[in-house]
């Protein structure tokens, strides 16, 4: 569901529960299931619910895909008993292009 909301965020409009449902392949879940999951994601702070006086309720992602991914990475690192080993294992699994992006990011943070 978040993928659908992130994709819609490019257009700047939130989606109705029906529009989220329409993004599913068959067999689709029930509309009530979609609403339940959107509500639960809202309680977790991942989805924003927008009420409109003259239009249907819409939903949008509370954070960008990149922010969400960074948060997952930070949470995983915080759970590691040996942060250095976890970071070494992670960087060891990166493709060379990703390592270069990481180097540039680190360099930009360490420059005065």
HUNORHU-V489923 format. One record per helix or strand of 3 or more residues. SS is the DSSP state (H for helix, E for strand). FROM is the first residue (numbers start at 0). TO is the last residue. Records with the same first field share a line. If there is no record, write none. Layout:
SS = FROM-TO / FROM-TO
This chain:
H = 1-8 / 16-21 / 30-42 / 64-78 / 82-91 / 95-109
E = 46-49 / 57-60
